[in-house]
Amino acid sequence: MVQVDVTVTFKGKSYLTNVLTNWDTSTEEILQLAFEQVQKQWEK
């Protein structure tokens, strides 16, 4: 497992989030996971 720090733009603002993933995960999948994490925080 590896921790990746990702900056995501959501609703006009930038958010830094961490994604825990495997070494072989694609960049696109990591970005999608990061976006979903930020989106879930806004739903609360």
OpenMM code with the backbone's topology and positions (N, CA, C; nanometers):
from openmm import Vec3, app, unit

residues = "MET VAL GLN VAL ASP VAL THR VAL THR PHE LYS GLY LYS SER TYR LEU THR ASN VAL LEU THR ASN TRP ASP THR SER THR GLU GLU ILE LEU GLN LEU ALA PHE GLU GLN VAL GLN LYS GLN TRP GLU LYS".split()
positions = [
    Vec3(0.0843, -0.1186, 0.0000),
    Vec3(0.0000, 0.0000, 0.0000),
    Vec3(0.0882, 0.1242, 0.0000),
    Vec3(0.0350, 0.2275, -0.0609),
    Vec3(0.1057, 0.3547, -0.0680),
    Vec3(0.0045, 0.4672, -0.0456),
    Vec3(0.0490, 0.5748, 0.0177),
    Vec3(-0.0357, 0.6917, 0.0400),
    Vec3(0.0009, 0.7961, -0.0640),
    Vec3(-0.0992, 0.8461, -0.1359),
    Vec3(-0.0776, 0.9465, -0.2397),
    Vec3(-0.1542, 1.0719, -0.1999),
    Vec3(-0.0863, 1.1874, -0.1992),
    Vec3(-0.1518, 1.3154, -0.1737),
    Vec3(-0.1996, 1.3712, -0.3065),
    Vec3(-0.3276, 1.4089, -0.3115),
    Vec3(-0.3874, 1.4561, -0.4367),
    Vec3(-0.4613, 1.5867, -0.4101),
    Vec3(-0.4426, 1.6842, -0.4984),
    Vec3(-0.5192, 1.8084, -0.4922),
    Vec3(-0.6333, 1.7987, -0.5920),
    Vec3(-0.7551, 1.8214, -0.5425),
    Vec3(-0.8762, 1.8091, -0.6241),
    Vec3(-0.9481, 1.9431, -0.6246),
    Vec3(-0.9941, 1.9863, -0.7404),
    Vec3(-1.0772, 2.1066, -0.7495),
    Vec3(-1.2231, 2.0630, -0.7471),
    Vec3(-1.2985, 2.1189, -0.6507),
    Vec3(-1.4396, 2.0829, -0.6341),
    Vec3(-1.5148, 2.2084, -0.5938),
    Vec3(-1.6189, 2.2402, -0.6675),
    Vec3(-1.7006, 2.3590, -0.6431),
    Vec3(-1.6150, 2.4853, -0.6395),
    Vec3(-1.5167, 2.4924, -0.7285),
    Vec3(-1.4351, 2.6124, -0.7419),
    Vec3(-1.3237, 2.6282, -0.6398),
    Vec3(-1.3050, 2.5308, -0.5525),
    Vec3(-1.1993, 2.5382, -0.4517),
    Vec3(-1.1096, 2.4161, -0.4632),
    Vec3(-0.9846, 2.4307, -0.4188),
    Vec3(-0.8896, 2.3199, -0.4208),
    Vec3(-0.8845, 2.2529, -0.2844),
    Vec3(-0.8838, 2.1212, -0.2848),
    Vec3(-0.8794, 2.0414, -0.1618),
    Vec3(-0.7674, 1.9401, -0.1722),
    Vec3(-0.6914, 1.9252, -0.0644),
    Vec3(-0.5857, 1.8254, -0.0579),
    Vec3(-0.6406, 1.7050, 0.0161),
    Vec3(-0.6299, 1.5882, -0.0436),
    Vec3(-0.6790, 1.4658, 0.0181),
    Vec3(-0.5768, 1.3548, -0.0001),
    Vec3(-0.5832, 1.2550, 0.0834),
    Vec3(-0.4944, 1.1391, 0.0759),
    Vec3(-0.5707, 1.0200, 0.0218),
    Vec3(-0.5049, 0.9424, -0.0623),
    Vec3(-0.5630, 0.8194, -0.1148),
    Vec3(-0.4682, 0.7056, -0.0792),
    Vec3(-0.5205, 0.6035, -0.0113),
    Vec3(-0.4425, 0.4830, 0.0166),
    Vec3(-0.4741, 0.3819, -0.0920),
    Vec3(-0.3724, 0.3352, -0.1604),
    Vec3(-0.3947, 0.2491, -0.2764),
    Vec3(-0.2770, 0.1546, -0.2959),
    Vec3(-0.2911, 0.0647, -0.3904),
    Vec3(-0.1833, -0.0272, -0.4256),
    Vec3(-0.0903, 0.0395, -0.5267),
    Vec3(0.0314, -0.0132, -0.5363),
    Vec3(0.1306, 0.0415, -0.6289),
    Vec3(0.0850, 0.0382, -0.7742),
    Vec3(0.0057, -0.0611, -0.8114),
    Vec3(-0.0312, -0.0776, -0.9519),
    Vec3(-0.1595, -0.0050, -0.9929),
    Vec3(-0.2129, 0.0805, -0.9071),
    Vec3(-0.3345, 0.1557, -0.9387),
    Vec3(-0.3017, 0.2670, -1.0380),
    Vec3(-0.3859, 0.2831, -1.1391),
    Vec3(-0.3606, 0.3846, -1.2426),
    Vec3(-0.3838, 0.5258, -1.1871),
    Vec3(-0.3220, 0.6214, -1.2530),
    Vec3(-0.3363, 0.7618, -1.2142),
    Vec3(-0.4822, 0.8061, -1.2227),
    Vec3(-0.5499, 0.7637, -1.3276),
    Vec3(-0.6904, 0.8018, -1.3446),
    Vec3(-0.7766, 0.7500, -1.2296),
    Vec3(-0.7492, 0.6264, -1.1868),
    Vec3(-0.8268, 0.5685, -1.0771),
    Vec3(-0.7984, 0.6411, -0.9460),
    Vec3(-0.6733, 0.6786, -0.9233),
    Vec3(-0.6375, 0.7535, -0.8019),
    Vec3(-0.7089, 0.8883, -0.8004),
    Vec3(-0.7102, 0.9576, -0.9146),
    Vec3(-0.7796, 1.0860, -0.9227),
    Vec3(-0.9291, 1.0705, -0.8985),
    Vec3(-0.9880, 0.9640, -0.9513),
    Vec3(-1.1311, 0.9386, -0.9312),
    Vec3(-1.1613, 0.9120, -0.7834),
    Vec3(-1.0775, 0.8320, -0.7179),
    Vec3(-1.0958, 0.8040, -0.5751),
    Vec3(-1.0853, 0.9319, -0.4923),
    Vec3(-0.9887, 1.0160, -0.5254),
    Vec3(-0.9708, 1.1425, -0.4532),
    Vec3(-1.0931, 1.2321, -0.4703),
    Vec3(-1.1430, 1.2420, -0.5928),
    Vec3(-1.2603, 1.3246, -0.6184),
    Vec3(-1.3808, 1.2735, -0.5404),
    Vec3(-1.3988, 1.1414, -0.5385),
    Vec3(-1.5116, 1.0828, -0.4656),
    Vec3(-1.5009, 1.1099, -0.3157),
    Vec3(-1.3798, 1.1076, -0.2612),
    Vec3(-1.3609, 1.1364, -0.1185),
    Vec3(-1.4045, 1.2793, -0.0858),
    Vec3(-1.3604, 1.3751, -0.1677),
    Vec3(-1.3976, 1.5154, -0.1446),
    Vec3(-1.5479, 1.5325, -0.1621),
    Vec3(-1.6039, 1.4698, -0.2622),
    Vec3(-1.7481, 1.4787, -0.2873),
    Vec3(-1.8277, 1.4250, -0.1682),
    Vec3(-1.7847, 1.3137, -0.1110),
    Vec3(-1.8535, 1.2548, 0.0044),
    Vec3(-1.8480, 1.3478, 0.1247),
    Vec3(-1.7373, 1.4198, 0.1430),
    Vec3(-1.7272, 1.5138, 0.2538),
    Vec3(-1.8302, 1.6268, 0.2401),
    Vec3(-1.8570, 1.6686, 0.1190),
    Vec3(-1.9544, 1.7738, 0.0950),
    Vec3(-2.0977, 1.7255, 0.1151),
    Vec3(-2.1219, 1.5982, 0.0995),
    Vec3(-2.2576, 1.5444, 0.1156),
    Vec3(-2.3000, 1.5424, 0.2616),
    Vec3(-2.2070, 1.5449, 0.3533),
    Vec3(-2.2405, 1.5381, 0.4972),
    Vec3(-2.3051, 1.6634, 0.5470),
] * unit.nanometer
topology = app.Topology()
chain = topology.addChain("A")
for resn in residues:
    res = topology.addResidue(resn, chain)
    for name in ("N", "CA", "C"):
        topology.addAtom(name, app.Element.getBySymbol(name[0]), res)
